[in-house]
Amino acid sequence: LKPIKIPWLLEINNDFLFGLGIYLGEGSRNSHPKITNSQPLIINQAIKFFKLFNFEQKDLSAWIQLHERSEKKPKRVEKFWIMNADISKDNIKKLRIKKSTGNAEVEPYGTLHLEVSSILFELLINRLIKFIPRIILSLPKQEVIWFLQGAYAGEGNVGIAKSGSVNKIGYTSLRGEERRLIKKLLNKFKINSIENNFGDINVFGYENIKRLHQLDIFAYHLTRKEKLNNGFNRLIKNHIPYLNKNRILHLLNTSNNLTVTEIANLLGLSYSSTKKHV
């Protein structure tokens, strides 16, 4: 077997921090180091992250999971990944067809599972995950942005209202320590977030959404980026009275667990207008 030479020192740069962020959201914890995603751009960044630890392309194993309702043929799917990700046919070990019921969203080219088969690296990456808060919370803002872009590429989502405007940006994790870290990092940028009982951290309100948009939070997830850009442009065009919007934001920042009706009564606004702003 070829010996693995993991470097003693790693530069804290864009590739490292994005990779760390995407691994926080998408990486495996109980098996060989693996990142799973449907976006080639994210997979390519994951490859760059693995290469920082001296793993080469030939050290990577990949397999594709394709939904049975996908209209793409397996050979076309395999070609798509070879053409768009930094992998070869030799890297792809198998393609699985996923069967499921319901109306789950179907990724036309499936998801690619990128794996490094190394027990030593598994121990190292799991140890590194535990130190993420200590590493990230001490970094300057620009470097925090790179990490957040990785995390949101993995577990972020965009909510769109019936009007076409973006009404929330979310992050989902069942791990409490992960949610606490994301909330602390958002606070660094004066972005208020609300956590629910389902593992979601949601960002509401024009000012908060605008700040995340300015951070280019979905820089590495092109589908979500386009969705956010379109939704934010629609939000800007909506004629929301600026004064009322700020009054509602101020109230939400100073009071907890208010219903739309209570907010409307406290501010002397109509229910429909208040609901739209919220």
Buried (B, 14 or more C-beta within 10 A) or exposed (E): EEEBEEEEEEEBEBBBBBBBBBBBBBBBEEEBBBBBBBBBBBBBBBBBBBBBBEBEEEBBBBBBBBBEEBEBEBEEBBBBBBEBBBBEEEBBEEBEEBEEEEEEEBBBBBBBBBBBBBEEBBEBBBEBBEEBBEBBEEBEEEBBBBBBBBBBBBBBBBBBBEEEBBBBBBBBBEEEEBBBBBBEBBEBBEBBBBBEEEBBBBBBBBBBBBBBBEBBBBBBBBEBBEBBBBBBEBBEEEEBEEEBBBBBBEBBEEEEEBEBEEBBEBBEBEEEBBEBBB
